[in-house]
Amino acid sequence: MKYLVIANPKAGTKAPGPTLEQIRSAFEAKDIVHEVRLTQFPGHAAKIAAEGLCEGFTHMVSLGGDGTSSEIVSSIHGTEAVLGIVPGGSGNDFSKAAGIPLNTRAAVENIFSGRTRKADVAFVDEKCFINGFGVGMDGAVAHDFGDLGLRRFGSFGYVVGAVIEAFRFQGFFSEMDGEVDVAGERLLLFGASNGPFQGGKFNLAPGADIFDGYLDIHIISDMSSLGRLFKIQKVLEGRHEGLREVSIVRAKQLRFETFTDLPAHMDGETFLLRSGKHDIRIEEQGVNIIVPA
């Protein structure tokens, strides 16, 4: 077995140096073949992982947030390569969904003592995500997290962003194939969840499970600014499913259309979703990950 540690030095709010030293010490103590490579730009983790596959590495260890892990998975899904995670991001939502310890020492130990399990991988068009995709208000919050310097507050920065966007985000229209008819209805946000949490604290899809072969599609209709503000707490606690503005359906695929460009995120990484038709789909048991035994 050969382990390639892919570390994102810009993830989270802490410098990765001490964690890297813990990882190196653990590998050396067990006399396991390993190499550490640092990412230098967005998309670099995917490139490093693809190169690692060609070089015969059997295990990829992600030191970073969900975005770093997602990039690695984009290169190794559908192969026999195994992903281990040492959470180092602001939200670490995929790690929580997989039951991976957030404590560094425990997470490093899990790399060696855990078991391998196949998790689902999802796609919007051809772009991969492992935990969650969101468009609309939650996309705007993710943009604020980086653009307004909220990253320094950790996962609480997403809550601050949600309060800001409660007062300024403009609703939008979309059409979707499937069980939910939203034609002509102004929406606040919608997205697809592989795991239950997004933004570190928001329990957007309480029933989502990264091992069940389904995505939980969450759709929230627009509401007044005060309505948005008062219902943030319900979303944080996962108590929003009974609200009349909320629909959550389980699906393996969904086609949707938007009519304007919209702020969006995948695993916390932001982008602008262009207007037009898009496809969401699940790849069941698409990647091997190390989970606690």
N, C-alpha and C positions, 0 to 999 in steps of 0.2 A: 504494500500500500504506500502511496505517495500523496502527501498532503500539500496543497497550495493554499496559503493564507492570503486572502485579498482584503486589504485594509483601506478604508476610506478615511484619510486624515481630516476631512472636513465634515464628517457626520457628527451629529449630536452637538453637545455643548462642552465636551471635555476633550483634552488632547489624548490621542490614542497611545502615546508612548508607554505609560505604565501597563496598559492592557497588553500591548505587543510583547513587553518583557515577560509578563505572566505566561502568554502563549508560548513564547520561545522556550522558557524554562520548563514548561510542562512537556513539550515535545522532546527536548534534550534529555530530560529525566527519564523518559520512556524510550529513548534512543530510536525515535521514529523519523523517517526521512521526510523532510519538509522544506518549504521555501516560503518567504514572505515577500509580497510585492504590494506597493502602494499605488492607489489610483491617483491620477493627475488631472483628470478632466471628466465631465459627464460622459457616460458610455464606456469609460475605460475599463470598469470591472467586467463588462461583457467581453471586451477584447482580450483581457488577461485570461478569463475563464476559457475562451475558445482556444487560445494559445496553449493553455494548460492541458486541455484535452488532447491536443496534438502531441504534446510532450509526454503523455502517459500518466499524468496525475489522476489518481482515482477518487480523491476527495478534495472538495473546495470548501474552505472555511471562510465565511463572510464575517469580517469585523467592520460593522457599520450599521446603518439603518435598513429599513425595508427596501429603500431604493437600491442600495448596494446589493442586497440579496436578490432582488428582482432582476437586476442586470445579469448577475451570475446565472440565474435560472434561465434567462432568455437564451443563453448559450449551451446549457447542459440538459434542458428538459428533453425527455425522450431518449436519453442515454443511460448508461449504467452508473455514471458518476454520482457521487453522494455529496449533498450539501450539509455542512455543519454551520451553526450560527453562534457567534458571540455578540449579543446585542450591544450596539454602540450608537444608536440613533436617538431621535427625540421622541418617537412614538413607540417603535418596536412592536407594532400591532401583529405582524405575522408571527413573531417569536411567541407572543402571548397566545395566539391561536394554536400554535403547535405545542404549547406547554413547556417551552424552553425557558430555563431560569433567566431572569434579568440580572441577577448577581453575576459579576464577571467570573469569579472563581468557580462557582457552580456551573456556569455555562461552559467554561473551558473543560471542566471535568466531564461534562455531558458529552463532549466530542468523543471521549474515549470509552465512557461507560454506557452511553445510550444505545438505543437500537435503531435500525433503519426502517422507515415507513414511507410509503408512497403517498404524496400529497397532490391535490389538484392544482392545476395551473390554469390561468384564464387569459383571454385575449380581447382587446378592442381592435378590430380590424386585424392587423398583423403584429401589433405591439403587445408584449407580454406583461401581465401583472400577477402577483402572487397573493395579495391581500385585498386591495380595494381600488375601485375606480369611481370617481365622482365628477359630476358636471353641474354647474350652477353655483349656488351659494357656497357649497363646500369646496368647489374648485377655487372660488374667489378667496375663501379663508386660507387655503393652501398657498395661494399667491401672496397674500398678506404676510403669512408666516415668514417668507423669505424677504419680500420687498420692504416690509416695514420694520425689519429687525426684531421680529417677535421670537426668533429662534433661541435667543439668549434666555428665554423663560422656559425652555423645554416644552413638554406637552401642554403646559398651561397656556403657552402662546397661542395655541389653536382656539382655546376658549376666548381669549382676548380678541382674536380675529373674528370669531363668531359674533361677538357683541358688536363689533364695528360693522360687520356686514348685515346684521339685523336691521340696521338703520339706512344702509345705502345700496344694498344689492337690488337690482331690478329683475323681476320675474321674467320668464321666457316661455315659449311654446315649443312643443315637440309632438311627434306622432310615433307610436310604437306598435309593432306587431305583437300578437299574443293576447294574454288574458286581461290586460289593463288598457282601457280605452281612455286616452288623455287628450284626444283631439279637441281643440278649442278651449282647453283648460290651461290657465297660466300656472306654471310650475315654479317652485322655489329651488328644487334640486332633484336629481335622480342619479342613481349609480348602481354598481354591482359589487356585492361583497362576497369574497371567498371566506374571510374571517369576520368575526363579529364586530371588532373595533376598527375605527379609523380616527386619525388625528390624535392617537394616544389615549384619549379619554371618552370619545363619543361612541357609545354602544349602538351604532346605526342599525345593525342587523343581528339582534340577540340570538337568533337561531342558526346563524351561519356556521358552517363546519368545513374546514379545509380538506376533510377526508371523505365527504359524503357524495361527491360527484355532481353537486349542484351549486349554482350561484343564487344568492338572495338578492333580488332586484328591489331596491327601495326607491319609492317615488313619493315625494312630498309636495303637495300643492301649495301655491303661494298664499300668503296671509299678511296681515298688517305688521308693521314694524314691532309694535308692542306684542302682538301674538307670537312673532318669531322669538322675541326676547324672553317671554315667559315660558316658552316651550323648549328652550335650550336645555334646561335642567332635566326635562323628561327624556331628551335624547341622550344626555350624559348617562342617565341611569337605565336606559333601555326600556322606558315605560311609555314610549310614544306609539306603540303598535295599535292601540285602541283609538287614537285620535282620528277624527273624520278626514283630516287632510293627508293621512298616511296610508300608503299601500305597500305591502311587502309580499312578493311572490317568488316562488322558487322556480328556477328554469335552467336549462342547459344551454340555451342560446336565445338571443333577442336581436331583432333588427329595429333600429330607431332612426329618426330623422330630426335634425334641428334646422332652424331657419335663419339663425344668426351665428356668428362665431361666439364661443362661450369659454369662460375660464374653466379649466378642468385639471384633474390630477390623476396619476396612477401611482399607487404606493407612496403618496406624498410628493412625488416629482411632478412639477407643474408644467402645463403646456396649454396652448389655445386650441380647442377643438373646433375645427372648421365646420361651417354649415354644410349640411348634406346628409346622406345616409351612411350609417355605420353599423357594424355587426359586433356583438359581444358573444363569446362562446367559452365553454369550459373544456379543458383537456383533462379527463379523469386520470388520476394517479400518474400525473405527468412528470413528477420529479421525486427522486429519493432524498429524504431529509433525515437527519439524526434527531430523534426525540428521546425524552427520558425513558429509561427502561421500566 
